[in-house]
Amino acid sequence: MSHPHFTPGVPGPSDTAPIPAVPAQPGPPPGPPPGPSRNRALLLRGAGLVAIAVVAGLVWYLIRHDSTPEQPVAESPATTAKPAFDYKLAEGPVKATDCAANAYSGAKKFFQDNQCTSLARALYTVQSGDAKALVSVVLVTMPDAAKATELKQLTDQDGTGNVSDLVRDGTFHDTDAPKLSGDQAVYESKASGPEVTIVLTDFYYGHHDKPLLEQIAKNALKLSGKLR
């Protein structure tokens, strides 16, 4: 039996057909190549994070420390005024129009030459701790501010007389009352327009506290409004 002739290198009908090439699958996109551009991107990203951190820190600081300067809070009159005292009316007010008849020494002479318009006198007691004080408040109204200033300048001097308080003239009957025209008494005065307020005060029972007595006298000047 003869065999078919075989020629090397020439494919015959029984040869296997070549397998087609499989196309490559797409992979992830390549990252930026290493080099200056990649380093720049990293630097920019880091700078952005630093900027965010700085802004966040600044916001937190402003929340904790309000940048608006605090405005000074106005103190209430109770804290800024002189110490408050409870003045209790003990006598008066006694009112008159003849000031010369209710004054002594140089003040009496002044009123004889310069008639006042009106006169009001009263006595108050003040308790501060264990200390009790008697306070004389006198309100004199002169025809004008100039005469009121003259009267204040006169009574502000020692030994020139004054308007008689209600203890001195015997109106107030209290055997324990201090002598308000004595050496231990504290004097205060104020002129406002045609009005002059004169205050004399001293402690009961020989108590001594000059600073406290001065505060009582200064505060008592405002009581003149009750004598109008």
PASEBA-1860 file (N, C-alpha, C; in nm, 3 decimals):
! residues 228
1> MSHPHFTP> 0.089/-0.117/0.000/0.000/0.000/0.000/0.092/0.121/0.000 ~ 0.055/0.209/-0.094/0.138/0.329/-0.105/0.086/0.438/-0.014 ~ 0.173/0.528/0.042/0.136/0.639/0.132/0.138/0.768/0.055 ~ 0.056/0.858/0.093/0.058/0.988/0.025/0.191/1.056/0.050 ~ 0.227/1.129/-0.052/0.357/1.198/-0.044/0.349/1.319/0.050 ~ 0.444/1.333/0.138/0.447/1.441/0.237/0.562/1.533/0.206 ~ 0.521/1.659/0.188/0.625/1.759/0.159/0.647/1.842/0.282 ~ 0.766/1.837/0.337/0.792/1.912/0.461/0.773/2.061/0.439
9> GVPGPSDT> 0.714/2.128/0.545/0.697/2.275/0.546/0.574/2.320/0.478 ~ 0.502/2.232/0.408/0.379/2.272/0.340/0.264/2.215/0.417 ~ 0.177/2.296/0.468/0.067/2.243/0.549/-0.031/2.168/0.466 ~ -0.074/2.067/0.523/-0.171/1.984/0.454/-0.306/2.006/0.514 ~ -0.400/1.937/0.459/-0.534/1.952/0.507/-0.551/1.909/0.650 ~ -0.467/1.829/0.703/-0.484/1.784/0.843/-0.412/1.869/0.945 ~ -0.336/1.967/0.897/-0.261/2.053/0.993/-0.357/2.140/1.077 ~ -0.320/2.172/1.204/-0.402/2.256/1.295/-0.387/2.403/1.259
17> APIPAVPA> -0.502/2.479/1.255/-0.500/2.622/1.219/-0.437/2.702/1.335 ~ -0.365/2.808/1.305/-0.299/2.888/1.413/-0.403/2.954/1.505 ~ -0.378/2.960/1.638/-0.467/3.019/1.742/-0.451/3.170/1.740 ~ -0.561/3.242/1.724/-0.549/3.389/1.720/-0.503/3.444/1.856 ~ -0.432/3.556/1.856/-0.378/3.618/1.979/-0.491/3.683/2.060 ~ -0.489/3.661/2.194/-0.590/3.719/2.285/-0.553/3.865/2.314 ~ -0.647/3.959/2.289/-0.613/4.101/2.314/-0.590/4.126/2.463 ~ -0.499/4.214/2.495/-0.463/4.246/2.636/-0.577/4.322/2.704
25> QPGPPPGP> -0.607/4.283/2.831/-0.712/4.349/2.910/-0.663/4.486/2.959 ~ -0.754/4.589/2.955/-0.708/4.721/3.002/-0.683/4.721/3.154 ~ -0.577/4.778/3.198/-0.540/4.785/3.341/-0.567/4.923/3.398 ~ -0.540/4.944/3.524/-0.561/5.077/3.586/-0.473/5.180/3.520 ~ -0.524/5.303/3.510/-0.444/5.406/3.445/-0.315/5.428/3.524 ~ -0.212/5.443/3.451/-0.083/5.460/3.519/-0.080/5.590/3.597 ~ -0.020/5.591/3.715/-0.007/5.711/3.797/0.093/5.805/3.736 ~ 0.098/5.925/3.795/0.193/6.019/3.739/0.334/5.969/3.755
33> PPGPSRNR> 0.408/5.979/3.653/0.544/5.927/3.658/0.623/5.998/3.766 ~ 0.709/5.927/3.833/0.791/5.991/3.935/0.875/6.100/3.873 ~ 0.891/6.203/3.952/0.971/6.313/3.901/0.924/6.444/3.960 ~ 0.966/6.557/3.908/0.930/6.687/3.963/0.781/6.712/3.968 ~ 0.703/6.670/3.869/0.559/6.696/3.870/0.490/6.623/3.984 ~ 0.532/6.501/4.014/0.471/6.427/4.125/0.505/6.491/4.259 ~ 0.628/6.532/4.274/0.668/6.597/4.399/0.591/6.727/4.420 ~ 0.568/6.803/4.312/0.494/6.928/4.322/0.351/6.901/4.369
41> ALLLRGAG> 0.289/6.795/4.315/0.152/6.761/4.354/0.145/6.728/4.503 ~ 0.245/6.653/4.551/0.246/6.618/4.692/0.263/6.743/4.780 ~ 0.350/6.835/4.735/0.371/6.958/4.811/0.244/7.042/4.818 ~ 0.173/7.053/4.705/0.050/7.130/4.702/-0.056/7.069/4.793 ~ -0.064/6.935/4.791/-0.161/6.869/4.877/-0.127/6.892/5.024 ~ 0.000/6.884/5.059/0.041/6.909/5.197/0.015/7.052/5.239 ~ 0.042/7.147/5.148/0.017/7.287/5.180/-0.131/7.312/5.204 ~ -0.217/7.246/5.125/-0.361/7.261/5.143/-0.405/7.212/5.279
49> LVAIAVVA> -0.350/7.098/5.323/-0.386/7.045/5.455/-0.341/7.138/5.566 ~ -0.221/7.195/5.550/-0.170/7.289/5.651/-0.259/7.413/5.658 ~ -0.302/7.464/5.540/-0.389/7.583/5.538/-0.521/7.555/5.607 ~ -0.578/7.437/5.584/-0.705/7.400/5.649/-0.686/7.396/5.801 ~ -0.574/7.339/5.845/-0.549/7.330/5.988/-0.533/7.468/6.050 ~ -0.465/7.559/5.979/-0.446/7.694/6.031/-0.580/7.767/6.044 ~ -0.665/7.756/5.939/-0.795/7.822/5.942/-0.880/7.766/6.056 ~ -0.881/7.635/6.073/-0.959/7.573/6.180/-0.911/7.621/6.317
57> GLVWYLIR> -0.779/7.630/6.332/-0.726/7.678/6.459/-0.763/7.821/6.486 ~ -0.761/7.906/6.381/-0.798/8.046/6.397/-0.944/8.060/6.437 ~ -1.033/7.983/6.374/-1.175/7.987/6.408/-1.196/7.947/6.553 ~ -1.129/7.843/6.595/-1.141/7.797/6.734/-1.092/7.903/6.832 ~ -0.981/7.970/6.797/-0.929/8.075/6.884/-1.029/8.190/6.898 ~ -1.089/8.229/6.784/-1.184/8.339/6.788/-1.308/8.303/6.868 ~ -1.347/8.176/6.863/-1.462/8.132/6.943/-1.429/8.141/7.092 ~ -1.308/8.096/7.128/-1.269/8.097/7.269/-1.234/8.236/7.320
65> HDSTPEQP> -1.183/8.321/7.232/-1.142/8.457/7.270/-1.211/8.556/7.177 ~ -1.322/8.605/7.222/-1.397/8.701/7.141/-1.310/8.823/7.115 ~ -1.293/8.856/6.987/-1.206/8.967/6.950/-1.268/9.102/6.979 ~ -1.400/9.107/7.004/-1.465/9.234/7.034/-1.428/9.279/7.174 ~ -1.369/9.399/7.190/-1.330/9.443/7.325/-1.451/9.458/7.415 ~ -1.433/9.415/7.537/-1.544/9.424/7.632/-1.569/9.570/7.666 ~ -1.695/9.607/7.664/-1.733/9.743/7.699/-1.746/9.752/7.851 ~ -1.694/9.859/7.911/-1.707/9.871/8.056/-1.853/9.878/8.098
73> VAESPATT> -1.884/9.801/8.199/-2.021/9.797/8.249/-2.042/9.911/8.347 ~ -2.143/9.991/8.318/-2.169/10.105/8.406/-2.215/10.055/8.543 ~ -2.153/10.109/8.645/-2.191/10.069/8.779/-2.323/10.134/8.817 ~ -2.397/10.058/8.890/-2.523/10.113/8.936/-2.499/10.219/9.041 ~ -2.594/10.309/9.056/-2.575/10.413/9.158/-2.548/10.358/9.296 ~ -2.604/10.240/9.327/-2.585/10.184/9.461/-2.439/10.153/9.489 ~ -2.361/10.119/9.380/-2.221/10.083/9.401/-2.129/10.202/9.387 ~ -2.171/10.303/9.314/-2.084/10.417/9.292/-2.110/10.530/9.389
81> AKPAFDYK> -2.226/10.534/9.448/-2.259/10.643/9.539/-2.190/10.619/9.674 ~ -2.194/10.721/9.758/-2.139/10.706/9.892/-2.222/10.602/9.968 ~ -2.165/10.546/10.075/-2.240/10.443/10.150/-2.378/10.492/10.189 ~ -2.476/10.407/10.174/-2.615/10.444/10.204/-2.640/10.436/10.354 ~ -2.716/10.533/10.403/-2.754/10.533/10.543/-2.905/10.552/10.552 ~ -2.963/10.497/10.657/-3.108/10.506/10.678/-3.134/10.623/10.773 ~ -3.169/10.737/10.714/-3.197/10.857/10.794/-3.343/10.854/10.838 ~ -3.363/10.853/10.969/-3.498/10.852/11.024/-3.529/10.991/11.081
89> LAEGPVKA> -3.640/11.048/11.039/-3.678/11.182/11.084/-3.707/11.179/11.235 ~ -3.639/11.268/11.307/-3.659/11.276/11.452/-3.732/11.403/11.494 ~ -3.722/11.508/11.414/-3.788/11.634/11.446/-3.800/11.719/11.320 ~ -3.917/11.788/11.308/-3.937/11.880/11.196/-4.002/11.813/11.075 ~ -3.994/11.879/10.961/-3.926/12.006/10.940/-4.000/12.125/11.001 ~ -3.921/12.217/11.052/-3.972/12.344/11.107/-3.937/12.453/11.007 ~ -4.038/12.526/10.960/-4.016/12.625/10.856/-4.041/12.767/10.909 ~ -3.966/12.863/10.850/-3.977/13.003/10.890/-3.930/13.092/10.776
97> TDCAANAY> -3.954/13.222/10.791/-3.907/13.319/10.692/-3.811/13.421/10.753 ~ -3.798/13.421/10.886/-3.706/13.514/10.954/-3.580/13.437/10.993 ~ -3.480/13.442/10.907/-3.357/13.367/10.934/-3.275/13.430/11.045 ~ -3.279/13.563/11.057/-3.201/13.630/11.161/-3.246/13.587/11.300 ~ -3.376/13.562/11.317/-3.428/13.520/11.447/-3.389/13.377/11.480 ~ -3.341/13.305/11.382/-3.304/13.164/11.402/-3.156/13.140/11.373 ~ -3.074/13.242/11.394/-2.931/13.231/11.372/-2.857/13.298/11.487 ~ -2.726/13.281/11.492/-2.648/13.342/11.599/-2.513/13.391/11.544
105> SGAKKFFQ> -2.455/13.480/11.619/-2.323/13.536/11.590/-2.319/13.601/11.451 ~ -2.211/13.580/11.377/-2.195/13.645/11.247/-2.305/13.611/11.148 ~ -2.358/13.489/11.154/-2.467/13.449/11.064/-2.592/13.532/11.091 ~ -2.616/13.564/11.219/-2.733/13.646/11.254/-2.719/13.786/11.192 ~ -2.598/13.842/11.203/-2.573/13.974/11.145/-2.590/13.971/10.993 ~ -2.543/13.862/10.930/-2.557/13.850/10.785/-2.704/13.852/10.743 ~ -2.787/13.779/10.815/-2.930/13.773/10.780/-3.001/13.907/10.808 ~ -2.951/13.981/10.907/-3.011/14.113/10.932/-2.987/14.207/10.814
113> DNQCTSLA> -2.874/14.189/10.749/-2.840/14.272/10.633/-2.889/14.211/10.501 ~ -2.912/14.080/10.502/-2.952/14.009/10.380/-3.066/13.912/10.414 ~ -3.186/13.961/10.405/-3.301/13.879/10.445/-3.313/13.755/10.355 ~ -3.337/13.641/10.417/-3.356/13.518/10.340/-3.499/13.512/10.288 ~ -3.522/13.418/10.197/-3.657/13.397/10.144/-3.733/13.295/10.228 ~ -3.662/13.189/10.269/-3.725/13.086/10.352/-3.619/13.006/10.426 ~ -3.664/12.940/10.532/-3.576/12.857/10.614/-3.651/12.731/10.656 ~ -3.585/12.616/10.644/-3.643/12.488/10.688/-3.537/12.410/10.764
121> RALYTVQS> -3.574/12.354/10.879/-3.480/12.280/10.963/-3.541/12.146/11.005 ~ -3.455/12.045/11.015/-3.502/11.912/11.057/-3.388/11.837/11.124 ~ -3.424/11.734/11.203/-3.327/11.646/11.267/-3.354/11.502/11.224 ~ -3.246/11.427/11.203/-3.256/11.286/11.165/-3.162/11.205/11.254 ~ -3.195/11.078/11.275/-3.105/10.986/11.342/-3.058/10.882/11.242 ~ -2.936/10.834/11.262/-2.876/10.733/11.175/-2.811/10.626/11.262 ~ -2.838/10.500/11.233/-2.776/10.389/11.303/-2.680/10.320/11.207 ~ -2.553/10.308/11.246/-2.453/10.238/11.166/-2.377/10.144/11.258
129> GDAKALVS> -2.414/10.017/11.256/-2.355/9.923/11.350/-2.395/9.959/11.491 ~ -2.297/9.973/11.578/-2.325/10.011/11.716/-2.331/10.163/11.735 ~ -2.300/10.238/11.629/-2.294/10.384/11.640/-2.426/10.446/11.598 ~ -2.472/10.544/11.677/-2.592/10.619/11.645/-2.556/10.766/11.637 ~ -2.599/10.832/11.530/-2.568/10.974/11.510/-2.695/11.056/11.498 ~ -2.685/11.181/11.541/-2.793/11.278/11.524/-2.749/11.377/11.417 ~ -2.836/11.405/11.320/-2.800/11.488/11.205/-2.897/11.605/11.194 ~ -2.842/11.726/11.188/-2.922/11.846/11.163/-2.906/11.885/11.016
137> VVLVTMPD> -3.020/11.904/10.948/-3.019/11.948/10.808/-3.097/12.079/10.801 ~ -3.033/12.182/10.747/-3.093/12.316/10.734/-3.090/12.356/10.588 ~ -3.203/12.403/10.538/-3.210/12.454/10.401/-3.249/12.601/10.405 ~ -3.156/12.685/10.358/-3.179/12.830/10.352/-3.194/12.871/10.206 ~ -3.298/12.947/10.177/-3.317/12.999/10.041/-3.298/13.150/10.045 ~ -3.201/13.195/9.963/-3.170/13.338/9.954/-3.233/13.396/9.827 ~ -3.236/13.529/9.813/-3.297/13.588/9.694/-3.228/13.551/9.563 ~ -3.096/13.522/9.568/-3.025/13.487/9.445/-2.904/13.401/9.479
145> AAKATELK> -2.839/13.351/9.374/-2.725/13.262/9.392/-2.606/13.333/9.455 ~ -2.588/13.460/9.423/-2.474/13.534/9.478/-2.483/13.542/9.631 ~ -2.601/13.572/9.683/-2.620/13.580/9.829/-2.606/13.442/9.893 ~ -2.650/13.341/9.823/-2.635/13.205/9.875/-2.487/13.168/9.888 ~ -2.408/13.207/9.788/-2.264/13.180/9.794/-2.199/13.256/9.909 ~ -2.240/13.380/9.932/-2.188/13.459/10.044/-2.218/13.390/10.178 ~ -2.340/13.341/10.191/-2.379/13.274/10.315/-2.295/13.148/10.337 ~ -2.277/13.069/10.235/-2.197/12.946/10.248/-2.053/12.979/10.287
153> QLTDQDGT> -1.995/13.079/10.222/-1.858/13.117/10.255/-1.846/13.163/10.400 ~ -1.949/13.228/10.450/-1.947/13.274/10.590/-1.954/13.156/10.686 ~ -2.052/13.069/10.669/-2.072/12.958/10.763/-1.962/12.852/10.752 ~ -1.890/12.849/10.639/-1.781/12.752/10.623/-1.662/12.788/10.712 ~ -1.657/12.911/10.761/-1.546/12.954/10.846/-1.577/12.926/10.993 ~ -1.473/12.897/11.069/-1.490/12.874/11.213/-1.516/13.005/11.286 ~ -1.604/13.001/11.384/-1.628/13.116/11.470/-1.713/13.225/11.410 ~ -1.785/13.195/11.301/-1.867/13.298/11.236/-2.016/13.277/11.261
161> GNVSDLVR> -2.051/13.181/11.346/-2.192/13.155/11.373/-2.256/13.068/11.266 ~ -2.386/13.045/11.286/-2.457/12.955/11.196/-2.608/12.971/11.219 ~ -2.684/12.896/11.143/-2.827/12.885/11.171/-2.842/12.792/11.291 ~ -2.928/12.825/11.383/-2.949/12.742/11.503/-3.016/12.610/11.465 ~ -2.955/12.498/11.506/-3.019/12.369/11.484/-3.128/12.348/11.589 ~ -3.209/12.247/11.571/-3.325/12.227/11.660/-3.287/12.173/11.797 ~ -3.163/12.130/11.816/-3.115/12.095/11.950/-3.074/12.223/12.023 ~ -3.003/12.309/11.954/-2.952/12.433/12.015/-3.065/12.524/12.062
169> DGTFHDTD> -3.172/12.533/11.980/-3.280/12.626/12.018/-3.384/12.563/12.110 ~ -3.363/12.437/12.151/-3.451/12.372/12.248/-3.576/12.309/12.190 ~ -3.588/12.306/12.058/-3.708/12.245/11.997/-3.709/12.094/12.019 ~ -3.592/12.030/12.008/-3.582/11.884/12.021/-3.554/11.849/12.166 ~ -3.640/11.768/12.224/-3.626/11.730/12.365/-3.576/11.586/12.376 ~ -3.448/11.571/12.396/-3.387/11.439/12.416/-3.262/11.462/12.499 ~ -3.265/11.413/12.622/-3.153/11.440/12.713/-3.023/11.374/12.667 ~ -3.033/11.272/12.585/-2.913/11.204/12.535/-2.859/11.266/12.406
177> APKLSGDQ> -2.929/11.360/12.349/-2.888/11.417/12.219/-2.753/11.487/12.230 ~ -2.663/11.462/12.134/-2.534/11.530/12.136/-2.549/11.677/12.100 ~ -2.451/11.757/12.140/-2.451/11.899/12.110/-2.395/11.919/11.969 ~ -2.481/11.950/11.873/-2.439/11.954/11.733/-2.352/12.074/11.699 ~ -2.349/12.173/11.786/-2.261/12.287/11.762/-2.131/12.274/11.841 ~ -2.106/12.156/11.895/-1.984/12.132/11.973/-1.863/12.104/11.886 ~ -1.748/12.090/11.952/-1.622/12.070/11.881/-1.614/11.935/11.810 ~ -1.686/11.834/11.858/-1.678/11.701/11.799/-1.771/11.683/11.678
185> AVYESKAS> -1.860/11.779/11.657/-1.955/11.767/11.545/-1.884/11.788/11.412 ~ -1.940/11.727/11.307/-1.887/11.742/11.170/-1.982/11.831/11.091 ~ -1.924/11.922/11.015/-2.000/12.021/10.937/-1.983/11.995/10.788 ~ -2.093/12.010/10.713/-2.089/12.004/10.566/-2.186/12.109/10.512 ~ -2.157/12.161/10.394/-2.248/12.258/10.332/-2.244/12.245/10.181 ~ -2.348/12.297/10.118/-2.356/12.293/9.972/-2.443/12.410/9.925 ~ -2.397/12.481/9.822/-2.477/12.588/9.762/-2.519/12.544/9.623 ~ -2.646/12.562/9.592/-2.700/12.528/9.460/-2.802/12.634/9.421
193> GPEVTIVL> -2.762/12.721/9.329/-2.849/12.832/9.294/-2.871/12.919/9.416 ~ -2.994/12.956/9.448/-3.021/13.043/9.564/-3.029/12.965/9.695 ~ -3.008/12.832/9.693/-3.024/12.749/9.813/-2.890/12.713/9.875 ~ -2.889/12.710/10.008/-2.772/12.665/10.083/-2.818/12.556/10.179 ~ -2.751/12.442/10.173/-2.779/12.332/10.266/-2.667/12.325/10.368 ~ -2.702/12.321/10.496/-2.603/12.316/10.604/-2.632/12.193/10.689 ~ -2.530/12.110/10.710/-2.544/11.986/10.786/-2.449/11.987/10.905 ~ -2.498/11.947/11.021/-2.418/11.925/11.140/-2.455/11.788/11.197
201> TDFYYGHH> -2.356/11.711/11.237/-2.385/11.578/11.291/-2.282/11.537/11.395 ~ -2.328/11.457/11.491/-2.238/11.402/11.593/-2.301/11.273/11.646 ~ -2.215/11.190/11.709/-2.261/11.063/11.763/-2.323/11.079/11.902 ~ -2.412/10.990/11.932/-2.465/10.977/12.068/-2.358/10.910/12.156 ~ -2.367/10.937/12.284/-2.294/10.865/12.389/-2.141/10.873/12.372 ~ -2.092/10.982/12.313/-1.948/11.004/12.304/-1.874/10.911/12.210 ~ -1.945/10.845/12.121/-1.878/10.755/12.025/-1.788/10.837/11.933 ~ -1.673/10.777/11.894/-1.579/10.847/11.807/-1.549/10.762/11.683
209> DKPLLEQI> -1.575/10.819/11.567/-1.539/10.757/11.438/-1.551/10.867/11.333 ~ -1.447/10.949/11.324/-1.453/11.068/11.238/-1.481/11.034/11.091 ~ -1.414/10.934/11.030/-1.444/10.902/10.890/-1.591/10.865/10.868 ~ -1.646/10.785/10.958/-1.787/10.747/10.945/-1.878/10.868/10.960 ~ -1.846/10.955/11.054/-1.928/11.074/11.076/-1.923/11.166/10.953 ~ -1.807/11.175/10.890/-1.795/11.257/10.769/-1.879/11.200/10.654 ~ -1.884/11.068/10.643/-1.967/11.005/10.540/-2.115/11.032/10.566 ~ -2.154/11.023/10.691/-2.294/11.050/10.727/-2.330/11.195/10.692
217> AKNALKLS> -2.239/11.288/10.722/-2.266/11.429/10.694/-2.275/11.456/10.545 ~ -2.184/11.399/10.466/-2.186/11.420/10.320/-2.314/11.365/10.259 ~ -2.353/11.247/10.300/-2.475/11.187/10.245/-2.600/11.265/10.285 ~ -2.595/11.328/10.402/-2.712/11.400/10.452/-2.743/11.525/10.370 ~ -2.648/11.573/10.290/-2.673/11.690/10.207/-2.792/11.669/10.112 ~ -2.812/11.545/10.070/-2.920/11.518/9.976/-3.059/11.527/10.041 ~ -3.062/11.530/10.175/-3.190/11.537/10.246/-3.256/11.674/10.232 ~ -3.184/11.770/10.181/-3.241/11.904/10.165/-3.363/11.902/10.074
225> GKLR> -3.366/11.807/9.983/-3.482/11.797/9.892/-3.610/11.768/9.967 ~ -3.601/11.708/10.085/-3.721/11.678/10.164/-3.771/11.801/10.241 ~ -3.691/11.908/10.243/-3.726/12.025/10.322/-3.786/12.139/10.238 ~ -3.798/12.120/10.110/-3.850/12.227/10.025/-4.001/12.243/10.048
END
